């Protein structure tokens, strides 16, 4: 394994090569930049890059990329938290930690095979909380021992955690949002929402339309769904005034929540984007779609809305009294959206494909000085084969056939322009935020994507999920951004040509065409 070369800090775009040295029968030796990077994480000068092939492991840098170390092993990180002197990481079933900046790692299997970890949070006193199936776990001694915590819910309740939020000012106050196992076929429920033909659909739209004049309790559905709070470090848990499936995050002393139940998300999106919802409803009933309708339904949302990602049209609330009462938010403030976005993830963009992004800049422009390396997300080639919504009402024969499984994110793409365009863009996110840095699609590239989406949809006779490639003549498909007070300022220079699929502070970018760069400022 050959480490990446040091970064010069020259203010230019530099590569993050991952190269392997190969020897066969001692006759010859060759090296190639064929490493496959999974994810990149960073905090200050500490940078982590998980590698999945040909040898699994993790690269770590403690000086912003000037030097690197490599540790072999399977590091299936889903989430990383940089604490004081320790890095924590959540895998599928394991919790990992490192006390030397990522050079070496210790791990423990928190849940058994068949279960997985949903969420993780670090408390103000150093306690680490994680959640599995119907169970919370905590360690207060740096991972040496773990104990379970039980929510006060009816016996036999089956639930999973959406998110955990630990109060940074009060070590013993922790919030967790949970959801019960889903009931009913999601596609059937989604179709009923589109044509307002079920009690659930009516109640979801009623909640979206409700604007109480004063803070109060909010509930939807049944079961144990909701936000729970403990004031004593996990001894006693009580459900707060928000009794529904939600993502949660703390910001500036307040607790924010965004509806996570797919039907509630879809209801909010239908109200925000009625033209796109109407097109989806017509397709479901066997009708076609016209390019003009799709172009009208997918206008450029603007930089701020792009940076909010899946929270741009969120059904959201705010609580300033530890969750007792909640106020409806017509528009989620940017700081709160950025606090919630890591909890939600890049919804609608995890279906990656091997299609490349925009083409290289025209020859007339001086190309940025960097060397390319091949790195691809481990899930890059797992493209969903589902094209979209069924176009005709089910027949007895089709009902007797094997059920068609559509994920919530696929269905939400038909009522959310940002999810739809991102899926068409090879599944690559249209924006990403890491600390004080970000990237977002430019309006010309968005418009080119929407035109390609509309044209392909006309050819297919239904709303296309891609992946597709716009007729792109060069120029910046996205812009790199730096936080400037309450706004964002574009960083100078030409961004790498490949549309990003992930970002870490630094700026470290992993491109959708299998290459990575570090943006080093002077």
C-alpha positions as CSV (number, residue, x, y, z in Angstrom):
1,X,0.0,0.0,0.0
2,X,1.5,3.3,-1.1
3,X,0.3,6.4,0.9
4,X,-1.0,9.5,-0.9
5,X,1.7,12.1,-1.5
6,X,1.7,15.1,0.8
7,X,-0.4,18.1,-0.1
8,X,1.5,21.3,-0.8
9,X,-1.0,23.7,0.6
10,X,-0.6,25.9,-2.5
11,X,-4.2,26.9,-2.8
12,X,-4.8,24.7,-5.9
13,X,-6.8,21.6,-6.5
14,X,-4.8,18.5,-5.5
15,X,-5.5,14.8,-5.8
16,X,-5.9,12.3,-3.0
17,X,-4.3,9.3,-4.7
18,X,-4.8,5.8,-3.3
19,X,-2.3,3.5,-5.0
20,X,-1.4,-0.2,-4.5
21,X,2.0,-1.8,-5.2
22,X,1.6,-5.3,-6.7
23,X,4.3,-8.0,-6.9
24,X,3.9,-11.4,-8.7
25,X,6.3,-14.2,-8.1
26,X,9.0,-11.7,-7.4
27,X,9.5,-11.2,-11.1
28,X,8.1,-7.7,-11.5
29,X,6.5,-4.9,-9.5
30,X,3.9,-2.5,-10.6
31,X,1.7,0.2,-9.0
32,X,-1.6,1.5,-10.1
33,X,-4.1,4.1,-8.7
34,X,-6.9,1.6,-8.4
35,X,-7.9,2.2,-4.9
36,X,-11.6,2.4,-4.0
37,X,-12.5,5.0,-1.4
38,X,-15.7,4.7,0.5
39,X,-16.2,7.9,2.5
40,X,-14.1,10.8,3.7
41,X,-14.5,12.5,7.1
42,X,-12.6,15.5,8.5
43,X,-12.4,17.7,11.5
44,X,-9.8,20.4,11.6
45,X,-6.5,18.9,10.5
46,X,-7.7,15.3,11.1
47,X,-8.8,13.5,7.9
48,X,-10.1,9.9,7.6
49,X,-10.7,8.1,4.3
50,X,-12.1,4.5,4.4
51,X,-10.8,2.3,1.6
52,X,-12.7,-0.8,0.5
53,X,-10.6,-2.3,-2.3
54,X,-8.4,-4.0,-3.2
55,X,-7.4,-4.1,0.4
56,X,-9.9,-2.8,2.9
57,X,-8.7,-0.3,5.5
58,X,-8.5,3.3,6.5
59,X,-6.2,6.2,5.7
60,X,-5.6,8.8,8.5
61,X,-4.0,12.2,8.4
62,X,-3.4,14.5,11.4
63,X,-2.0,17.4,9.4
64,X,-4.6,18.1,6.8
65,X,-3.2,15.7,4.3
66,X,0.5,16.5,4.5
67,X,1.2,12.9,5.6
68,X,-0.9,9.7,5.9
69,X,-0.9,6.4,7.8
70,X,-2.8,3.2,6.8
71,X,-4.6,0.7,9.0
72,X,-5.9,-2.5,7.4
73,X,-9.3,-3.9,8.2
74,X,-13.0,-3.6,7.5
75,X,-14.2,-0.1,8.5
76,X,-17.9,0.1,7.5
77,X,-18.4,3.6,8.9
78,X,-21.9,5.1,8.7
79,X,-21.2,8.1,11.0
80,X,-18.2,9.6,12.6
81,X,-18.0,11.9,15.7
82,X,-14.8,13.7,16.6
83,X,-14.7,14.1,20.3
84,X,-12.0,15.5,22.7
85,X,-9.0,13.4,22.1
86,X,-11.1,10.5,20.6
87,X,-12.8,9.7,17.4
88,X,-16.0,7.6,17.5
89,X,-17.5,5.8,14.5
90,X,-20.7,3.9,14.0
91,X,-20.7,0.9,11.7
92,X,-23.5,-1.5,10.8
93,X,-23.2,-3.5,14.1
94,X,-20.0,-2.1,15.6
95,X,-18.8,1.0,17.4
96,X,-15.2,1.9,16.6
97,X,-13.0,4.4,18.5
98,X,-9.5,5.8,18.0
99,X,-7.3,7.7,20.5
100,X,-4.5,8.4,18.1
101,X,-6.1,10.4,15.4
102,X,-7.2,7.3,13.4
103,X,-3.9,5.5,13.2
104,X,-5.3,2.5,15.1
105,X,-8.8,1.5,16.1
106,X,-10.6,-0.5,18.7
107,X,-14.1,-1.8,18.2
108,X,-16.9,-3.6,19.9
109,X,-19.9,-5.5,18.5
110,X,-22.8,-3.7,20.1
111,X,-25.6,-5.6,18.4
112,X,-25.7,-9.1,16.9
113,X,-26.1,-10.2,13.3
114,X,-29.6,-9.6,12.0
115,X,-29.8,-6.2,13.8
116,X,-28.0,-3.0,13.0
117,X,-27.2,0.4,14.6
118,X,-29.4,3.3,13.6
119,X,-28.0,6.4,15.3
120,X,-25.2,7.7,17.5
121,X,-24.6,10.8,19.7
122,X,-21.9,12.0,22.0
123,X,-23.0,13.6,25.3
124,X,-21.5,16.6,26.9
125,X,-19.9,14.4,29.6
126,X,-18.3,12.0,27.1
127,X,-21.1,9.4,27.3
128,X,-21.8,7.8,23.9
129,X,-25.3,6.7,23.0
130,X,-26.2,4.3,20.2
131,X,-29.5,2.6,19.2
132,X,-30.4,-0.8,17.8
133,X,-33.7,-2.6,17.4
134,X,-36.0,-1.6,20.3
135,X,-33.0,-0.8,22.5
136,X,-30.6,2.1,23.5
137,X,-27.0,1.5,24.6
138,X,-24.7,3.8,26.4
139,X,-21.0,3.7,27.5
140,X,-19.8,6.2,30.1
141,X,-16.2,4.8,30.5
142,X,-14.8,5.3,27.0
143,X,-16.2,2.0,25.6
144,X,-14.9,-0.4,28.2
145,X,-18.4,-1.3,29.3
146,X,-21.9,-0.8,27.9
147,X,-25.3,-0.8,29.5
148,X,-28.8,-0.9,28.0
149,X,-31.4,1.8,28.5
150,X,-35.1,1.1,28.2
151,X,-37.8,3.5,27.0
152,X,-41.0,3.5,28.9
153,X,-43.2,2.2,26.1
154,X,-45.8,-0.6,26.1
155,X,-44.4,-4.1,26.5
156,X,-43.8,-5.8,23.3
157,X,-43.4,-2.6,21.3
158,X,-41.1,-2.9,18.3
159,X,-39.3,0.3,17.3
160,X,-36.2,1.7,15.7
161,X,-34.4,5.0,16.4
162,X,-34.4,7.9,13.8
163,X,-31.9,10.1,15.7
164,X,-30.4,10.8,19.0
165,X,-29.6,14.3,20.3
166,X,-27.6,15.0,23.4
167,X,-27.9,18.4,25.1
168,X,-24.4,20.0,24.8
169,X,-25.1,22.2,27.9
170,X,-26.7,19.5,30.2
171,X,-25.0,16.1,30.2
172,X,-28.0,14.2,31.6
173,X,-30.6,15.5,29.0
174,X,-30.9,13.3,26.0
175,X,-33.5,13.1,23.3
176,X,-34.3,10.2,21.0
177,X,-36.9,10.0,18.2
178,X,-38.3,6.5,17.4
179,X,-40.6,5.0,14.9
180,X,-42.6,1.8,15.0
181,X,-42.4,-0.9,12.3
182,X,-44.1,0.3,9.1
183,X,-47.6,-1.1,8.5
184,X,-49.3,-1.6,5.1
185,X,-47.9,-1.4,1.6
186,X,-46.2,1.9,1.1
187,X,-47.1,2.1,-2.7
188,X,-50.8,1.6,-1.9
189,X,-50.6,4.3,0.8
190,X,-48.8,6.7,-1.5
191,X,-51.3,6.2,-4.3
192,X,-54.1,6.9,-1.9
193,X,-52.4,10.1,-0.8
194,X,-52.1,11.3,-4.4
195,X,-55.8,11.0,-5.0
196,X,-57.0,11.8,-1.4
197,X,-58.7,8.4,-1.1
198,X,-57.9,7.3,2.4
199,X,-58.4,8.5,6.0
200,X,-54.6,8.5,6.4
201,X,-54.2,10.7,3.4
202,X,-56.7,13.2,4.6
203,X,-55.2,13.3,8.1
204,X,-51.7,13.8,6.7
205,X,-52.7,16.7,4.5
206,X,-54.7,18.2,7.4
207,X,-51.6,18.1,9.6
208,X,-49.6,19.8,6.8
209,X,-52.2,22.5,6.5
210,X,-52.6,23.1,10.2
211,X,-51.0,26.3,11.7
212,X,-51.8,26.5,15.4
213,X,-51.5,30.1,16.7
214,X,-49.7,29.0,19.8
215,X,-47.2,26.2,20.6
216,X,-48.7,22.9,21.7
217,X,-48.6,19.2,21.4
218,X,-48.5,17.6,17.9
219,X,-49.5,14.0,17.2
220,X,-50.1,11.9,14.1
221,X,-50.7,8.2,13.6
222,X,-50.7,5.6,16.4
223,X,-48.2,3.5,18.3
224,X,-45.0,4.6,20.0
225,X,-43.7,7.0,17.4
226,X,-42.4,10.2,18.8
227,X,-39.6,12.1,20.5
228,X,-38.7,10.9,24.0
229,X,-36.6,12.8,26.5
230,X,-34.6,11.9,29.7
231,X,-33.6,14.4,32.3
232,X,-31.5,11.9,34.4
233,X,-29.1,10.3,31.9
234,X,-31.5,7.5,30.8
235,X,-33.1,6.3,34.0
236,X,-36.6,7.6,33.1
237,X,-37.8,8.5,29.6
238,X,-41.0,10.3,28.7
239,X,-42.6,11.1,25.4
240,X,-42.5,14.8,24.6
241,X,-45.3,16.8,23.0
242,X,-44.3,15.5,19.5
243,X,-45.9,12.1,19.0
244,X,-44.9,11.3,15.4
245,X,-41.9,9.9,13.5
246,X,-39.3,12.6,13.1
247,X,-35.6,13.5,12.8
248,X,-34.4,15.8,15.6
249,X,-31.4,18.1,16.2
250,X,-30.5,20.7,18.8
251,X,-29.4,24.1,17.7
252,X,-28.9,27.3,19.6
253,X,-30.7,26.0,22.7
254,X,-33.8,24.9,20.8
255,X,-34.9,21.4,19.7
256,X,-35.9,21.1,16.0
257,X,-37.8,18.2,14.4
258,X,-38.7,17.3,10.8
259,X,-41.3,14.7,9.9
260,X,-39.7,11.5,8.7
261,X,-42.7,9.3,8.1
262,X,-42.8,8.9,4.3
263,X,-46.5,9.7,3.9
264,X,-46.1,12.9,6.0
265,X,-43.1,13.9,3.9
266,X,-45.0,13.2,0.7
267,X,-48.0,15.3,1.9
268,X,-45.8,18.3,2.6
269,X,-44.1,17.9,-0.8
270,X,-47.4,17.7,-2.6
271,X,-48.5,21.0,-1.1
272,X,-45.2,22.6,-2.0
273,X,-44.9,21.1,-5.5
274,X,-48.5,20.4,-6.7
275,X,-47.5,20.4,-10.4
276,X,-45.1,17.5,-9.9
277,X,-47.5,15.6,-7.7
278,X,-50.2,16.0,-10.4
279,X,-47.9,14.5,-13.0
280,X,-47.2,11.6,-10.7
281,X,-50.9,11.0,-10.2
282,X,-51.6,11.1,-13.9
283,X,-48.8,8.6,-14.5
284,X,-50.1,6.2,-11.9
285,X,-53.5,6.3,-13.6
286,X,-52.0,5.4,-17.0
287,X,-51.5,8.9,-18.3
288,X,-48.4,10.3,-19.9
289,X,-46.2,13.2,-19.1
290,X,-45.1,16.1,-21.3
291,X,-41.7,17.9,-21.2
292,X,-43.4,21.3,-20.6
293,X,-45.1,20.0,-17.5
294,X,-41.9,18.6,-16.0
295,X,-39.9,21.7,-16.8
296,X,-42.6,23.9,-15.2
297,X,-42.7,21.5,-12.1
298,X,-38.9,21.6,-11.6
299,X,-37.7,25.2,-11.5
300,X,-34.3,26.0,-10.1
301,X,-34.8,26.2,-6.3
302,X,-31.9,28.6,-5.6
303,X,-28.7,28.0,-3.7
304,X,-30.1,28.2,-0.2
305,X,-32.8,25.6,-0.9
306,X,-30.3,23.3,-2.5
307,X,-28.1,23.5,0.6
308,X,-31.1,22.5,2.7
309,X,-31.3,19.3,0.6
310,X,-34.2,17.0,1.6
311,X,-35.2,19.6,4.2
312,X,-36.1,22.3,1.7
313,X,-39.8,21.5,2.0
314,X,-39.7,19.9,5.4
315,X,-42.7,19.6,7.7
316,X,-40.9,21.0,10.7
317,X,-41.4,22.2,14.3
318,X,-39.4,24.0,17.0
319,X,-39.5,23.5,20.7
320,X,-38.0,26.0,23.2
321,X,-39.2,24.2,26.4
322,X,-37.4,20.8,26.2
323,X,-40.0,19.3,23.9
324,X,-43.1,20.0,26.0
325,X,-44.7,22.2,23.3
326,X,-43.9,22.7,19.6
327,X,-44.3,25.5,17.1
328,X,-44.9,24.8,13.4
329,X,-42.3,26.3,11.1
330,X,-43.4,27.5,7.6
331,X,-39.8,27.6,6.5
332,X,-37.0,25.8,8.3
333,X,-34.2,28.3,9.1
334,X,-30.9,27.6,7.4
335,X,-28.9,26.9,10.6
336,X,-31.6,24.5,11.8
337,X,-31.7,22.8,8.4
338,X,-27.9,22.3,8.5
339,X,-28.1,20.9,12.0
340,X,-30.8,18.4,10.9
341,X,-29.3,17.5,7.5
342,X,-26.6,15.1,8.8
343,X,-29.4,13.2,10.7
344,X,-31.4,12.9,7.5
345,X,-28.5,12.2,5.2
346,X,-28.6,12.9,1.5
347,X,-32.0,11.4,1.0
348,X,-32.7,10.4,-2.5
349,X,-29.1,10.4,-3.5
350,X,-27.7,7.2,-2.2
351,X,-28.5,5.3,-5.4
352,X,-25.2,5.9,-7.2
353,X,-24.4,4.8,-10.7
354,X,-21.3,4.6,-12.8
355,X,-22.3,7.4,-15.1
356,X,-20.0,10.3,-15.2
357,X,-20.9,13.9,-14.5
358,X,-20.2,16.9,-16.7
359,X,-17.5,16.7,-19.3
360,X,-14.1,18.2,-19.0
361,X,-13.7,22.0,-19.4
362,X,-13.2,23.2,-23.0
363,X,-9.7,23.2,-24.3
364,X,-9.6,27.0,-24.4
365,X,-9.6,27.1,-20.6
366,X,-6.4,26.3,-18.7
367,X,-7.1,23.0,-16.9
368,X,-6.5,22.8,-13.2
369,X,-3.3,21.2,-12.2
370,X,-4.1,17.8,-10.7
371,X,-3.6,14.2,-11.3
372,X,-6.6,11.9,-11.5
373,X,-7.1,8.8,-9.5
374,X,-9.8,6.1,-9.7
375,X,-11.8,5.9,-6.6
376,X,-15.4,4.8,-6.5
377,X,-18.0,4.5,-3.7
378,X,-18.5,0.9,-2.6
379,X,-22.1,1.2,-3.6
380,X,-21.5,3.0,-6.8
381,X,-22.7,0.3,-9.1
382,X,-25.8,-0.8,-7.2
383,X,-28.2,1.1,-9.3
384,X,-31.9,0.5,-8.6
385,X,-33.6,-1.2,-11.5
386,X,-37.0,0.2,-10.6
387,X,-37.9,2.8,-13.2
388,X,-40.8,4.4,-11.3
389,X,-44.4,4.3,-10.5
390,X,-46.7,1.7,-12.1
391,X,-48.5,3.3,-15.0
392,X,-51.8,1.4,-14.9
393,X,-54.2,0.2,-12.2
394,X,-53.4,-3.3,-10.9
395,X,-55.2,-6.3,-12.4
396,X,-56.0,-9.5,-10.7
397,X,-53.1,-11.1,-12.5
398,X,-50.6,-8.4,-11.4
399,X,-51.9,-8.5,-7.9
400,X,-51.2,-12.2,-7.8
401,X,-47.7,-11.7,-9.0
402,X,-44.8,-11.0,-6.7
403,X,-45.2,-7.5,-5.0
404,X,-43.2,-4.6,-6.4
405,X,-41.0,-3.1,-3.8
406,X,-40.4,0.6,-4.0
407,X,-38.3,2.4,-1.4
408,X,-39.6,5.5,0.3
409,X,-36.9,7.6,-1.5
410,X,-38.1,6.3,-4.9
411,X,-41.6,7.3,-4.2
412,X,-40.7,10.7,-2.7
413,X,-38.7,11.4,-5.9
414,X,-42.1,11.7,-7.8
415,X,-43.2,14.6,-5.6
416,X,-39.9,16.3,-4.8
417,X,-38.0,18.1,-7.7
418,X,-34.7,18.0,-5.8
419,X,-34.9,14.2,-5.2
420,X,-36.0,13.6,-8.8
421,X,-33.3,15.6,-10.4
422,X,-30.6,14.2,-8.1
423,X,-31.7,10.6,-9.0
424,X,-31.6,11.5,-12.7
425,X,-28.1,13.0,-12.1
426,X,-26.8,9.4,-11.6
427,X,-27.9,9.5,-8.0
428,X,-25.3,12.2,-7.1
429,X,-26.2,14.8,-4.6
430,X,-27.0,18.3,-5.9
431,X,-25.4,19.8,-2.8
432,X,-23.3,18.9,0.2
433,X,-22.2,20.7,3.4
434,X,-19.3,19.9,5.7
435,X,-18.7,22.5,8.5
436,X,-18.1,25.9,6.9
437,X,-17.7,24.6,3.4
438,X,-20.2,23.4,0.8
439,X,-21.0,22.8,-2.8
440,X,-24.2,23.3,-4.8
441,X,-25.3,22.8,-8.4
442,X,-25.3,25.9,-10.6
443,X,-28.5,27.0,-12.3
444,X,-27.2,26.2,-15.8
445,X,-26.4,22.6,-14.8
446,X,-29.8,22.3,-13.0
447,X,-31.6,23.6,-16.1
448,X,-29.6,21.2,-18.4
449,X,-30.5,18.3,-16.1
450,X,-34.2,19.2,-16.1
451,X,-34.2,19.5,-19.9
452,X,-32.6,16.0,-20.2
453,X,-35.0,14.6,-17.7
454,X,-38.0,16.1,-19.5
455,X,-36.8,14.8,-22.9
456,X,-36.1,11.3,-21.7
457,X,-39.4,11.2,-19.8
458,X,-41.2,12.0,-23.1
459,X,-39.3,9.2,-24.9
460,X,-40.1,6.7,-22.1
461,X,-43.7,7.8,-21.7
462,X,-43.3,8.2,-18.0
463,X,-41.3,10.3,-15.4
464,X,-37.7,9.1,-15.9
465,X,-35.5,8.3,-12.9
466,X,-32.4,8.2,-15.1
467,X,-29.5,7.9,-14.8
468,X,-29.1,10.5,-17.5
469,X,-26.6,12.9,-18.8
470,X,-27.4,16.4,-19.8
471,X,-26.1,18.1,-23.0
472,X,-23.4,19.9,-21.2
473,X,-20.9,22.2,-23.1
474,X,-18.6,22.8,-20.2
475,X,-18.4,25.4,-17.4
476,X,-18.9,24.9,-13.7
477,X,-21.6,22.3,-13.0
478,X,-21.4,23.2,-9.3
479,X,-19.8,25.9,-7.2
480,X,-17.6,25.5,-4.1
481,X,-18.7,27.6,-1.2
482,X,-17.4,29.1,2.0
483,X,-19.6,30.2,4.9
484,X,-19.6,34.0,5.2
485,X,-21.6,35.0,8.3
486,X,-25.2,34.1,7.5
487,X,-24.5,33.6,3.8
488,X,-22.1,31.8,1.5
489,X,-19.4,33.0,-0.8
490,X,-18.1,31.1,-3.8
491,X,-14.5,30.0,-3.6
492,X,-12.3,31.1,-6.5
493,X,-11.0,28.7,-9.1
494,X,-12.4,26.0,-11.3
495,X,-14.0,23.1,-9.4
496,X,-13.1,19.6,-10.4
497,X,-15.1,18.4,-13.4
498,X,-16.7,15.4,-11.7
499,X,-19.9,16.1,-9.8
500,X,-19.3,15.3,-6.1
501,X,-20.8,12.4,-4.2
502,X,-19.5,13.4,-0.8
503,X,-17.7,16.2,0.9
504,X,-15.7,16.7,4.1
505,X,-14.3,19.9,5.7
506,X,-11.0,20.8,4.2
507,X,-12.4,20.8,1.4
508,X,-12.1,17.1,0.5
509,X,-14.3,16.0,-2.3
510,X,-15.1,12.5,-3.6
511,X,-16.3,12.8,-7.2
512,X,-19.0,10.7,-8.8
513,X,-16.8,9.6,-11.6
514,X,-14.4,7.8,-9.2
515,X,-11.9,10.5,-8.5
516,X,-11.0,12.6,-5.4
517,X,-9.6,16.0,-4.7
518,X,-8.5,18.2,-1.9
519,X,-9.0,21.9,-2.2
520,X,-6.1,23.5,-0.4
521,X,-6.3,27.2,0.4
522,X,-3.2,29.4,0.8
